[in-house]
Amino acid sequence: MVDPSVLEYNTRRKRQHGTSLEEQSLSSVESTNQFVQHMVSNCCKKEEKKPQSLAVPPVIPPKDAIMPIAPLTGNPFFTCIISKSHVQSPCQVSIPRSFYRYLPTECIPVTLTYQNKSWKMTYWGDRPLRRIDGGWRKFTADNKLKVGDGCVFELIDTKNLQLKVQILPGELPAEFNPTIAGGQNSESPIFID
């Protein structure tokens, strides 16, 4: 699902600068500083061509903009929809049984990576219910995970146990459900005509 505001932003940017944000997107290994430096150098090039124009400030997408979803690499992966137990006590991720065969049967450190940042936590592979915790709470807080968001965990390294995470926002844009009110509890149900 693509956020219409991102499409509008890209269309407006393409009209103003000749390229959309996707066309100027940086690889996942470049940092924000490199992105800003890249945009500033492009602005300077434009200034050299048109000395009469004022400098154009670098265009940085809003913090709440939906990040593009990277294609999976072909490695094993599992998914989960964030529930209360992921963001409140016990604050952990249970590993699906179908994924057990790819993971060790011991308690070891695991690294989750998301948007060029890493979080260390504990993988409990020696338990009947295998899970990740001991650092998961910080990951959920740092990435503002909410109930209903989706996560894709892709196994990147089995020796040092590293999982790449992609986060898919779970809320619908307001334009898709402007008339829906309630639904949060039994006192305010959703009525369907």
C-alpha positions as CSV (number, residue, x, y, z in Angstrom):
1,M,0.0,0.0,0.0
2,V,1.4,3.4,-1.0
3,D,0.6,6.5,1.1
4,P,-1.0,9.0,-1.3
5,S,0.8,11.9,0.4
6,V,4.2,10.3,-0.6
7,L,3.0,10.0,-4.2
8,E,1.9,13.7,-4.1
9,Y,5.2,14.7,-2.6
10,N,7.1,12.8,-5.3
11,T,5.0,14.3,-8.1
12,R,5.5,17.8,-6.8
13,R,9.3,17.2,-6.4
14,K,9.5,15.8,-9.9
15,R,7.9,19.0,-11.3
16,Q,10.2,21.3,-9.3
17,H,13.5,19.4,-9.6
18,G,13.1,17.1,-12.5
19,T,13.4,13.9,-10.4
20,S,11.2,12.1,-7.9
21,L,12.5,11.1,-4.5
22,E,12.5,7.4,-5.6
23,E,14.8,8.4,-8.5
24,Q,17.2,10.0,-6.0
25,S,16.8,7.4,-3.3
26,L,20.0,6.3,-1.7
27,S,21.1,2.7,-1.1
28,S,20.4,1.3,2.4
29,V,24.1,1.6,3.4
30,E,24.3,5.4,3.0
31,S,23.7,7.4,6.1
32,T,21.5,10.5,6.5
33,N,24.7,12.7,6.4
34,Q,25.6,11.3,3.0
35,F,22.0,11.9,1.8
36,V,22.2,15.6,3.0
37,Q,25.7,16.0,1.4
38,H,24.4,14.5,-1.8
39,M,21.4,16.8,-2.0
40,V,23.6,19.9,-1.1
41,S,26.1,19.0,-3.8
42,N,23.2,18.7,-6.3
43,C,22.0,22.1,-5.3
44,C,25.4,23.6,-5.8
45,K,25.6,22.1,-9.3
46,K,22.3,23.7,-10.1
47,E,23.7,27.0,-8.8
48,E,26.7,26.8,-11.2
49,K,24.4,26.3,-14.1
50,K,22.1,29.2,-13.1
51,P,24.1,31.7,-11.1
52,Q,21.1,34.1,-10.9
53,S,19.0,31.6,-8.9
54,L,19.1,31.3,-5.1
55,A,20.4,28.2,-3.4
56,V,17.7,25.5,-3.0
57,P,17.7,23.9,0.4
58,P,18.1,20.1,0.4
59,V,14.8,18.2,0.3
60,I,14.5,15.7,3.1
61,P,11.4,13.5,3.3
62,P,9.3,14.1,6.4
63,K,10.1,11.9,9.4
64,D,6.7,10.3,9.2
65,A,7.0,9.4,5.5
66,I,6.7,5.7,4.7
67,M,10.1,4.3,3.9
68,P,10.2,2.2,0.7
69,I,10.0,-1.6,1.3
70,A,13.3,-3.3,0.2
71,P,12.9,-6.6,-1.7
72,L,13.8,-9.7,0.2
73,T,17.1,-11.3,-0.6
74,G,15.9,-14.9,-0.9
75,N,17.0,-15.8,2.7
76,P,14.5,-17.4,5.1
77,F,12.1,-14.9,6.8
78,F,9.1,-14.8,9.1
79,T,6.5,-12.1,9.7
80,C,4.4,-10.9,12.6
81,I,1.7,-8.4,13.3
82,I,2.5,-6.4,16.4
83,S,0.2,-7.2,19.3
84,K,0.0,-5.9,22.9
85,S,2.5,-8.6,24.0
86,H,5.1,-7.2,21.6
87,V,4.9,-3.6,23.0
88,Q,3.9,-4.3,26.6
89,S,4.8,-6.9,29.1
90,P,6.2,-9.5,28.4
91,C,7.5,-7.4,25.4
92,Q,9.0,-10.2,23.3
93,V,8.7,-11.8,19.8
94,S,7.8,-15.4,19.6
95,I,9.5,-17.3,16.7
96,P,7.1,-19.3,14.5
97,R,7.7,-23.1,14.7
98,S,8.2,-23.2,11.0
99,F,11.3,-21.0,11.4
100,Y,13.0,-23.1,14.1
101,R,14.9,-25.2,11.6
102,Y,16.9,-22.1,10.5
103,L,18.0,-21.1,14.1
104,P,20.3,-22.7,16.7
105,T,18.9,-24.5,19.8
106,E,20.8,-22.4,22.3
107,C,20.5,-19.0,24.1
108,I,22.7,-16.6,22.1
109,P,22.9,-12.8,21.3
110,V,21.0,-11.7,18.2
111,T,21.3,-8.4,16.2
112,L,18.3,-6.8,14.6
113,T,19.0,-4.2,11.9
114,Y,16.6,-1.6,10.6
115,Q,17.4,1.4,8.5
116,N,21.2,1.1,9.0
117,K,20.8,0.9,12.8
118,S,21.4,-2.2,15.0
119,W,20.0,-3.4,18.3
120,K,21.5,-6.2,20.4
121,M,19.1,-8.6,22.1
122,T,18.8,-12.2,23.3
123,Y,17.5,-15.1,21.3
124,W,16.2,-17.9,23.5
125,G,16.6,-21.0,21.3
126,D,16.9,-23.5,24.2
127,R,13.3,-23.0,25.4
128,P,10.1,-24.8,24.2
129,L,8.8,-21.4,23.0
130,R,11.7,-19.8,21.1
131,R,11.7,-16.0,21.3
132,I,13.6,-12.7,21.1
133,D,13.6,-10.4,24.1
134,G,16.2,-8.6,26.3
135,G,16.5,-5.5,24.0
136,W,13.2,-5.9,22.1
137,R,11.6,-3.2,24.2
138,K,14.2,-0.6,23.2
139,F,13.7,-1.6,19.5
140,T,9.9,-1.1,19.8
141,A,10.4,2.3,21.5
142,D,13.1,3.5,19.1
143,N,11.0,2.6,16.1
144,K,7.6,3.7,17.6
145,L,6.0,0.3,16.9
146,K,2.3,0.2,17.5
147,V,-0.3,-2.6,17.7
148,G,-1.3,-3.5,14.2
149,D,2.1,-2.7,12.5
150,G,3.7,-5.5,10.6
151,C,7.3,-6.7,10.8
152,V,9.3,-8.9,8.4
153,F,12.3,-10.6,9.9
154,E,14.8,-11.8,7.3
155,L,17.7,-14.1,8.4
156,I,20.9,-12.4,7.2
157,D,23.6,-14.3,9.2
158,T,23.3,-17.6,10.9
159,K,26.8,-17.7,12.5
160,N,26.4,-14.3,14.3
161,L,22.6,-14.5,14.2
162,Q,21.5,-11.3,12.5
163,L,18.0,-10.5,11.3
164,K,17.1,-7.6,9.0
165,V,13.7,-6.1,9.9
166,Q,11.3,-4.2,7.7
167,I,8.4,-2.4,9.4
168,L,5.1,-1.9,7.7
169,P,2.8,0.7,9.3
170,G,-0.6,-0.9,10.2
171,E,-2.8,2.2,10.2
172,L,-4.8,3.1,7.1
173,P,-4.6,6.7,5.8
174,A,-7.6,8.8,6.9
175,E,-8.9,9.1,3.3
176,F,-9.5,5.3,3.2
177,N,-11.7,5.3,6.4
178,P,-13.0,8.8,7.1
179,T,-16.5,7.6,8.3
180,I,-15.3,4.8,10.6
181,A,-15.7,5.8,14.2
182,G,-15.1,3.5,17.1
183,G,-14.0,-0.1,17.0
184,Q,-11.5,0.3,19.8
185,N,-13.7,-1.6,22.4
186,S,-17.1,-3.2,22.8
187,E,-18.7,0.1,23.9
188,S,-17.9,1.8,20.6
189,P,-18.4,-0.9,17.9
190,I,-17.9,-0.4,14.1
191,F,-21.3,-0.4,12.3
192,I,-21.3,-1.6,8.7
193,D,-24.2,-0.6,6.5
